[in-house]
Amino acid sequence: MSVLSDLHLHYVQACQNLSQPENPFIARVLQEADKNDDINTKGITLKLAGNNHLVPVPRVADDDLGVLVSVLGQAAFVTDLDLAYNVLTDAGAKTMATFLQENSSLRYLNLMFNDIGASGAELIAGALHRNESLVHLRMTGNKIGNQGGMFFASMLKINSTLEKLDLGDCDVGLQCLIAIAIALTQNKSLKAINLNRPLLFSQQEETTIHIARMLRSNSSLVELHLGKHEMRNFGVERLCEALYENSSLRYLDLSCNNITCDGVKFLGELLKRNQTLEILDLNANRIEDVGAIYLSETLLTWNKTLQALSIVSNNITGKGLVALAHTMQFNTQLSHIYIWGNKFDKSTCVEFSELMETGRLKLGCTDVAPYKVDGELFLAELSHGLAKHRYWAPRCAAVAPGAANASLDIVSVSEY
């Protein structure tokens, strides 16, 4: 293993040996890493994401990655690697797959929003058949399709190390989702999975049924994202039936579906008996006032374990929002609530302002903030939300480590 202060030097030498021009972005990050003092305690993170820069930088390409992994092969203290929003293709995926097969120290790998396709997915998933170190993999936004997703489903039957897998916005399809659900009936190590926005061409909700069957027997999954599944009340009912028998799931994401107040009734009945769920994301559905009031009654009288609730953009008026505000005055366990995108009236603004003034609702735990114009209260939008961590991370050292994710840290699977 190389000495920490040699990372940049090794990179320069590797570029010369491979006749590859230096990428100034990589060079700068490695120079910063050389000054890091965490090598002897918890390892270091290399943040090579191609976004979040005030000055444009040359994004990491396939040839750049080849040089980089030749350096990282001698640096076991690098435990987290962020390569999001770059221009890596299947060729880069091949390089990374070889690295994963040989590397035994990398715990977190972020490849979200690159240009990796099905063949690249096959190589990376294949590498994870033997890799025993990687705990968290993010493939979000790579168009691996149904075929590429099937390779990850097969991997889940073999790998016993991976704890978090993000396949959101990857264009996976019906067969892939069913295969993953079947794999998770056997897999005992995966704790969190993101399956948002698949490409589904059926209205029969077959995938929801298979996922519900999986939840009956799976006792390890803690976090499940099923956003943009075109799920309706029928699918919600199947999930709730399964969750009566599940005592491990703590974070359920049903955002951007077609759930109405009738579907909320099934969720309400579940919450009356379920003592496990801590986060429920119903963002961008259509539960309206009836659904909001049903939730408020359940949380007021029956459920004392839910800690975060998102009802953003659900066509809820002041009647439903005020009911939830009243619930928060008595249910002290509910600490996070997100309400932006609904129809605020004067009573809504007053109730939520009072919650914040009294300290019952903290600014970091909601997505609105009160302000006054001519003595009248209004609510402005704050940059907070349960899904924020999937697309944004602060680069400024002054930002608190948890600022990228306003949801709760419900399970420790990695630094991320």
Secondary structure by P-SEA (a helix, b strand, c coil): cccccaaaaaaaaaaaaacccccaaaaaaaaaaaaccccccbbbbbbccccccccccccccaaaaaaaaaaaaacccccbbbbccccccaaaaaaaaaaaaacccccbbbbccccccaaaaaaaaaaacccccccbbbbccccccaaaaaaaaaaaaccccccbbbbccccccaaaaaaaaaaaaccccccbbbbcccccccccaaaaaaaaaaaaccccccccccccccccaaaaaaaaaaaaacccccbbbbccccccaaaaaaaaaaaaccccccbbbbccccccaaaaaaaaaaaacccccccbbbbccccccaaaaaaaaaaaaccccccbbbbccccccaaaaaaaaaaaaacccccccccbbbbbcccccccccccccccccccccccccccccccccccccccccccc
